[in-house]
Structure formats: structure tokens, C-alpha cells
């Protein structure tokens, strides 16, 4: 009974150590404020592009409906 418990405890220690190491490593590679600002600006630019494209497509659809109905 002791051997399985020791093996389980050792496995838990190894998993905890690996998780701690990964968390420590990722903290060192944290992005800078400049990277976050660039990502936010890129996202805003993409949303503006999509909104403009959606608006242009809506105008096209409305024109198509108007000409099909005879107006």
C-alpha cells in the first residue's frame, strides 16, 4: 500500500514542479506595453475594416433589391 502512495506523491511533485517552471518561464516572456498597444491598434483597425466592408456590402444588397423590385 505504501508503494502506490509514494509513486502518486512523486508524480504530484513532478507535475507541480513542471507547472511552476512553466509559469516562471512565461512570466519572464511577458509582453511589453508596446506589444499590447500594437495588438490593440491592430484589432481596432481590423474591426474598422470589417465595419466598412459590411456597410459596403449592405449598400450593394440594397441596390440589388431595389432594382429587382422595380424601384
BELWOFEN-V470912 format. One line per field, one symbol per residue. ss: DSSP state (2 for helix, 1 for strand, 0 for the rest). phi: phi as a letter, one per 20 degrees, with the letter a starting at -180 (. if undefined). A space follows every 50 residues. Layout:
ss=???
phi=???
//
This chain:
ss=02222222222222222222222222220000222222222222222222 222222222222222222200
phi=.fffffffffffffffffffffffffffeffeffffffffffffffffff ffffffffffffffffffene
//
